[in-house]
Amino acid sequence: MVSICKYMVSRRFTTAVQLSAEIMQQRTYEDAVKKLNSLQTNAQVLEQIRKTRGRLAQNNLPEMRSFTERAGVKMEDLDKLSIIHISGTKGKGSTCAFCESILRHEGLKTGFYSSPHLMEVRERIRINGKPLPKETFAKYFFDCWDNLLNNGDVSTKEEGKNSMPAYFRFLTLMSFHVFLKEKVDVVILEVGIGGAYDSTNIIRNPVACGVTSLGMDHVSTLGGTIESIAWQKAGIFKPGVPAFTVPQPETALDVVANRAKEIKAPLHIIPPLDDYPGGLPVLGLEGDHQLLNASLAVQLCQTWVSRRYTKDDNHEVENETSVEEAPREEKLSSEPLTKKAKIEVPVAQTFEISNTFRSGLKNTRWCGRNQVIVRPAVTFYLDGAHTPRSMEACARWFKRRADEEKEKESGTVARVLLFNLTGGRDPHGLLKPVMKCDFDHAIFCPNNINLNLKSSDSDLTNFTVSRDNQLRWCVENQRVWMALRGAGFQAHADPTGNCTEITNGHHVIKNGLDDGPYSTIFPCVSQAIRWLLGGKDPLIEEFCQEDLPVPDFITKASRVQVLVGGSLHLVGTVMKVLGPEIVGDV
């Protein structure tokens, strides 16, 4: 009898060990990403949320605080993080990247939270400029996942994923958990959408706040006017915390200034970068618009340094600098975009930019924004511009860089636009700026990496938009393109039929016109890229066999220049198709 009991105990112990091993095997990075994807709001629910815009927004922050506490992060712990908080319509990711690089070059341990990701979700949470390693991401992910499950009530536990915050909320609270555990010196925190009710805005004690260029975007969530958007973006301001903004349109600046006054946050407009003594710094990011982003970053970082620490024999010492000692007023704004504002906002004082700040600016990297990837016979110009103003900047950058490359080519050069636009944005406003770029061809496709959704890369899985809607947007984008070209193209006769044909996976839509550049719709990025390369790139193993032949102006060109734009998600998917070796540089 004793031997039987020993056998049973031994058997149970062995089974427990096996079960534990099985559980651990299910806790890889890929497992974490799949669980995270289950928190995405599906397309139908998201549409309902848009229809009730604003009514439930006031619940966002209380709910986020509750989720954060359940995940094991107390608000008191969150207060210990030293944060630079940045909102805006365009340029906030680049500004954050500048800030992170500057302070890392100061010798600080940095934490950086951004969105969206290009290729892998772990890009969103960085330590010292590097995405979390996969094993580390999985560990911290399941820390939060388990805490949320274990600290929920019985009803929520039984609901499974409904006991969890939505995708972006989860990543936000996870980033807080990571930064606390990693004991970073400074956190660069990028707002997701808006500001006032954004998940990141549960923080109570930032060191400095910044607002980048404002424009019309996410109107279904933030409102259809520049004033309503400005109100949301300035909602990150906190009492007594220095706030900075780039020059804004008159009505937007009025709202930002009034918000700052109501909240009692000292607000300054940043000066032009060439106003600082010592010469114009070299920037690691291309594009004229980066001059404003860099100046904003310099002001934010200088404020952080002056308020949080001084250097004494290579030791960091807490600095009790008061709010009143933040950058002093130098003059009233005279910028064209701000001089007519009803409230006069002072311009921040310039100062000599230190060598470490300059090194940080020069060595800043932010993939997918004004990025060039040169491959055999094909050059990809990547920019995630997705607003009219950012697309104008993108077009100027592409024209300049592509013309410079063209002058060095002895043979013919073909230019192709690879474009997608999502989120209910107006394609006319984004396509019009690129009409002067001399494109020979335009390709439209969804952001999907391939046709088989089940085998698609988990990091790029998106449940928030249905496949049919993605394809309908492509048809609309193509229609607008051809209307702008003046070709009289009409594609609305049977868009459902076209989309069904693409969904089945083996066909493309072309306009069939011979007058002027023609365009093509592909069902996924991999097919578009493989067709476009036409066997020119040996690193792309499989050449896409399509009924539509590759035109001579592409096959006979010594170099093909491809501008990828309209969506950061499209840019990321293109980078993924081009090769995993790029991932390490993100």
Long-range contacts (C-beta under 8 A, 24 or more apart in sequence): 27-138, 27-142, 28-134, 28-138, 29-122, 29-134, 29-135, 29-137, 29-138, 30-458, 31-138, 32-137, 32-138, 32-141, 32-142, 32-145, 33-121, 33-458, 33-459, 34-458, 35-141, 35-145, 36-121, 36-141, 36-167, 36-170, 36-171, 37-167, 37-458, 37-461, 37-463, 38-161, 39-161, 39-164, 39-165, 39-166, 39-167, 39-170, 40-166, 40-167, 40-461, 40-462, 40-463, 40-464, 41-166, 41-167, 41-463, 41-464, 42-463, 42-464, 43-463, 43-464, 43-465, 43-466, 43-469, 46-464, 50-220, 50-221, 53-220, 53-221, 53-223, 54-223, 57-196, 57-197, 58-197, 60-197, 60-198, 60-199, 61-197, 61-201, 61-202, 63-165, 63-169, 64-165, 64-169, 64-172, 64-173, 64-199, 64-202, 65-202, 67-148, 67-165, 67-169, 67-170, 67-173, 68-173, 68-176, 68-202, 69-151, 70-147, 70-148, 70-151, 70-152, 71-144, 71-147, 71-148, 71-151, 71-173, 71-174, 71-177, 72-143, 72-144, 72-147, 72-151, 72-177, 73-173, 73-176, 73-177, 73-180, 75-202, 75-204, 77-180, 78-176, 78-180, 78-202, 78-203, 78-204, 79-204, 79-205, 80-180, 81-111, 81-176, 81-179, 81-180, 81-184, 81-187, 81-203, 82-185, 82-186, 82-187, 82-207, 82-304, 82-308, 83-186, 83-187, 83-188, 83-189, 83-203, 83-205, 83-206, 83-207, 84-186, 84-187, 84-188, 84-189, 84-206, 84-207, 84-208, 84-209, 84-210, 84-300, 84-301, 84-304, 85-189, 85-191, 85-200, 85-201, 85-203, 85-206, 85-208, 85-209, 85-210, 85-236, 86-188, 86-189, 86-190, 86-191, 86-209, 86-210, 86-211, 86-212, 86-300, 87-191, 87-194, 87-195, 87-198, 87-209, 87-210, 87-211, 87-212, 87-232, 87-233, 87-234, 87-235, 87-236, 88-191, 88-210, 88-211, 88-212, 88-213, 88-214, 88-233, 88-246, 89-212, 89-213, 89-214, 89-215, 89-216, 89-217, 89-229, 89-233, 89-387, 90-212, 90-213, 90-215, 90-217, 90-289, 90-385, 90-387, 90-389, 90-390, 91-212, 91-213, 91-246, 91-289, 91-290, 91-292, 91-293, 91-390, 92-190, 92-191, 92-212, 93-190, 93-366, 93-369, 94-285, 94-290, 94-293, 94-366, 94-369, 95-210, 95-212, 95-293, 95-294, 95-296, 95-297, 95-300, 96-188, 96-189, 96-190, 96-297, 97-285, 97-364, 97-365, 97-366, 98-285, 98-293, 98-294, 98-297, 98-298, 98-360, 98-361, 98-364, 99-188, 99-297, 99-300, 99-301, 100-126, 100-129, 100-188, 100-364, 101-129, 101-284, 101-360, 101-361, 101-363, 101-364, 101-365, 102-297, 102-298, 102-301, 102-356, 102-357, 102-360, 102-361, 102-364, 103-185, 103-186, 103-188, 103-301, 103-304, 103-360, 104-128, 104-129, 104-360, 105-356, 105-357, 105-359, 105-360, 105-363, 106-301, 106-305, 106-356, 106-357, 106-360, 107-314, 108-185, 108-186, 108-316, 109-182, 109-183, 109-184, 109-185, 109-186, 110-184, 110-185, 110-186, 110-187, 110-188, 111-175, 111-178, 111-179, 111-182, 111-184, 111-186, 111-187, 111-188, 112-187, 112-188, 112-190, 113-171, 113-172, 113-175, 113-179, 113-187, 113-188, 113-189, 113-190, 113-200, 114-190, 115-168, 115-171, 115-190, 115-192, 116-568, 116-569, 116-572, 117-459, 117-572, 118-367, 118-368, 118-568, 118-571, 118-572, 118-575, 118-586, 119-457, 119-459, 119-460, 119-572, 119-573, 119-575, 119-576, 119-582, 119-583, 119-586, 120-459, 120-583, 120-586, 121-171, 121-459, 123-586, 124-171, 124-175, 125-171, 125-174, 125-175, 125-178, 127-178, 127-182, 127-184, 129-365, 131-586, 132-178, 140-174, 140-177, 140-178, 140-181, 141-174, 143-177, 144-170, 144-173, 144-174, 144-177, 168-192, 168-199, 169-199, 172-199, 172-200, 173-199, 185-316, 186-304, 186-308, 191-233, 191-236, 193-218, 193-221, 193-222, 194-218, 194-221, 194-222, 194-229, 194-232, 194-233, 194-235, 195-232, 195-233, 195-234, 195-235, 195-236, 196-231, 196-232, 196-234, 196-235, 196-236, 197-232, 197-235, 198-235, 198-236, 200-236, 201-235, 201-236, 204-238, 205-238, 205-241, 206-236, 206-238, 206-241, 207-241, 207-303, 207-304, 207-307, 207-308, 208-241, 208-242, 208-243, 208-244, 208-300, 208-303, 208-304, 208-307, 209-236, 209-237, 209-238, 209-241, 209-242, 209-243, 209-244, 209-265, 210-243, 210-244, 210-245, 210-296, 210-297, 210-299, 210-300, 211-236, 211-243, 211-244, 211-245, 211-246, 211-248, 211-256, 212-246, 212-292, 212-293, 212-296, 213-246, 213-248, 213-289, 213-292, 213-389, 214-248, 214-249, 214-252, 214-256, 215-387, 215-388, 215-389, 215-390, 216-387, 216-388, 217-386, 217-387, 217-425, 218-423, 219-424, 220-423, 220-424, 226-251, 226-252, 227-251, 227-252, 227-254, 227-255, 230-255, 230-256, 230-259, 231-255, 231-259, 234-259, 234-260, 235-259, 237-263, 237-265, 237-267, 238-263, 238-265, 239-263, 239-264, 239-265, 240-264, 240-265, 240-266, 240-323, 241-265, 241-323, 242-266, 242-268, 242-303, 242-307, 242-323, 242-326, 242-327, 243-267, 243-268, 244-268, 244-269, 244-270, 244-296, 244-299, 244-300, 244-303, 244-348, 245-269, 245-270, 245-296, 245-345, 246-270, 246-292, 246-293, 246-295, 246-296, 247-292, 247-333, 247-335, 247-336, 247-337, 247-338, 248-337, 248-338, 249-337, 250-337, 250-338, 250-340, 250-341, 253-337, 253-338, 253-341, 253-343, 253-345, 254-341, 254-342, 254-343, 257-341, 257-342, 257-343, 257-345, 258-343, 261-343, 266-323, 266-326, 267-345, 268-299, 268-327, 268-329, 268-345, 268-346, 268-347, 268-348, 269-333, 269-335, 269-338, 269-345, 269-346, 269-347, 269-348, 270-295, 270-296, 270-298, 270-299, 270-347, 270-348, 271-295, 271-330, 271-347, 271-348, 271-350, 273-298, 275-350, 276-350, 276-351, 276-352, 276-353, 277-350, 277-351, 277-352, 278-352, 278-353, 281-353, 281-357, 281-358, 281-361, 281-362, 282-358, 282-361, 282-362, 283-361, 283-362, 283-364, 284-361, 284-362, 284-363, 284-364, 284-365, 285-364, 285-365, 285-366, 285-369, 285-370, 286-370, 286-397, 286-401, 287-369, 287-370, 287-393, 287-394, 287-396, 287-397, 288-393, 288-396, 288-397, 289-390, 289-393, 290-370, 294-361, 297-361, 298-353, 298-357, 298-361, 299-327, 299-348, 301-357, 301-360, 302-327, 302-351, 302-357, 303-327, 365-585, 367-575, 367-582, 367-585, 367-586, 368-568, 368-571, 368-572, 368-575, 370-394, 370-397, 372-401, 373-575, 373-578, 373-582, 375-537, 375-539, 375-578, 376-536, 376-537, 376-538, 376-539, 377-536, 377-537, 377-557, 377-558, 377-559, 377-560, 378-532, 378-533, 378-536, 378-537, 378-559, 378-560, 378-561, 378-562, 379-405, 379-559, 379-560, 379-561, 379-562, 380-562, 380-564, 380-574, 380-578, 381-561, 381-562, 381-563, 381-564, 382-564, 382-565, 382-571, 382-574, 382-575, 383-563, 383-564, 383-565, 383-571, 384-565, 384-567, 384-568, 384-570, 384-571, 385-430, 385-565, 385-566, 386-421, 386-423, 386-425, 386-430, 386-565, 386-566, 386-567, 386-568, 387-425, 387-429, 387-430, 388-426, 388-429, 388-430, 388-432, 388-433, 391-429, 391-430, 391-433, 391-434, 391-565, 391-566, 392-433, 394-433, 394-434, 394-563, 394-565, 395-433, 395-434, 395-436, 395-437, 398-434, 398-437, 398-563, 399-436, 399-437, 402-437, 402-561, 402-563, 405-559, 405-561, 406-559, 406-561, 409-558, 409-559, 410-558, 411-557, 411-558, 411-559, 412-553, 412-556, 412-557, 412-558, 413-557, 413-558, 413-559, 413-560, 413-561, 414-440, 414-441, 414-553, 414-554, 414-557, 414-559, 414-560, 414-561, 415-439, 415-440, 415-441, 415-560, 415-561, 415-562, 415-563, 416-440, 416-441, 416-442, 416-443, 416-532, 416-554, 416-560, 416-561, 416-562, 416-563, 417-441, 417-442, 417-443, 417-562, 417-563, 417-565, 418-442, 418-443, 418-445, 418-528, 418-532, 418-562, 418-563, 418-564, 418-565, 418-570, 418-574, 419-443, 419-444, 419-477, 419-481, 419-564, 419-565, 419-566, 419-570, 420-444, 420-445, 420-446, 420-447, 420-473, 420-474, 420-477, 420-566, 420-567, 420-569, 420-570, 421-473, 421-477, 421-566, 421-567, 422-447, 422-465, 422-470, 422-473, 422-567, 422-569, 427-476, 427-477, 427-480, 427-481, 428-480, 428-484, 430-565, 430-566, 431-477, 431-480, 431-481, 431-484, 432-484, 434-563, 434-565, 435-484, 435-485, 437-563, 439-517, 439-563, 440-517, 440-553, 440-554, 441-517, 441-518, 441-519, 441-520, 441-551, 441-553, 441-554, 442-478, 442-481, 442-517, 442-519, 442-520, 443-519, 443-520, 443-521, 443-522, 443-528, 443-532, 444-474, 444-475, 444-477, 444-478, 444-481, 444-519, 444-520, 444-521, 444-522, 445-474, 445-521, 445-522, 445-523, 445-524, 445-525, 445-527, 445-528, 445-570, 446-470, 446-471, 446-473, 446-474, 446-523, 446-524, 446-525, 447-525, 447-567, 447-569, 447-570, 447-573, 448-523, 448-524, 448-525, 448-573, 449-524, 449-525, 449-526, 449-573, 449-576, 449-577, 450-524, 450-525, 450-526, 450-527, 451-505, 451-523, 451-524, 451-527, 457-576, 460-569, 460-572, 460-573, 460-576, 462-569, 467-503, 468-499, 468-503, 471-498, 471-499, 471-502, 471-503, 471-521, 471-523, 472-499, 474-521, 475-499, 475-509, 475-521, 477-566, 478-509, 478-511, 478-519, 478-521, 481-519, 482-511, 482-513, 482-519, 485-516, 485-517, 486-516, 487-511, 487-513, 487-515, 487-516, 489-513, 507-547, 508-546, 508-547, 508-548, 510-548, 520-548, 525-570, 525-573, 525-574, 525-577, 526-577, 529-574, 529-577, 529-578, 532-560, 532-562, 533-560, 536-560, 539-578, 539-579, 540-577, 540-578
